[in-house]
Amino acid sequence: MLVRDWMTADPETVTAATPVMEAMQRLREGGFRRLPVVRDGRLVGIVTDRDLKEATPSKATTLSVYELNYLLSKLTIKDVMTAPVMTIGPDDPIEEAALVMETHRVSGLPVVEGGKIVGILTITDLLRAFVRNYGMREGGARVTIDLPDEPGVLARAAEAAPPSNVVAVVTDGVIEGHRRRLVLRVTGDGAAGFPERLAAKGIDVVDVR
């Protein structure tokens, strides 16, 4: 799965000269949480709803309404945006984007190709990919197994699948004793009997749902 398959293409953008109040309105109307900042189509920064809220005076301010409106009218995106920006490419794997987000603790990545922004990828997009990757909308049986962490062991599990169909395989990583935990989802005929077929091949079945 590639970033381009899950990103929002041609996202709404602002420039450094866009007034903060205009950007806030566009976020509100569009129902999103971040706006890439561009100059001649090229990414120069990003601004989030949190950036915009932190830039506006609190309700406890002693400024008058007229003073507030004047200050806000002078505030532009260049005063509050973050630059430089972490980015990802459209042909990068989706899991690489997830790693970048987790490592840098960001909830959205502009997608850049040839120096120009072509999309944006968010945590919500990653969740959609997660649901698809686990085959959660396909039904069937979800079976967790432990296997020795060595070549060829996955084939043993696959041999137990027929007449069912394995629609998702996800590793949960290496656990104690150099064993690897896998989550498999099977659908179709005989799905309910898949755990028993695995056990008959000497495979440790940890959980069935």
Buried (B, 14 or more C-beta within 10 A) or exposed (E): EBBBEBBBEEBBBBBBEBBBBEBBEBBEEEEBBBBBBBEEEEBBBBBBBEBBEEBBEEEEEEEEEEEEEEBBEEBBBBEBBBEEBBBBBBEBEBEEBBEBBEEEEBEBBBBBBEEEBBBBBBBBBBEEBEEBBBBEEBEBBBBBBBBBBEEEBBEBBEEBBBEBBBBBBBEEEEEEEEBBBBBBBBBBEBBEBBBEBBEEEEBEBBEBE
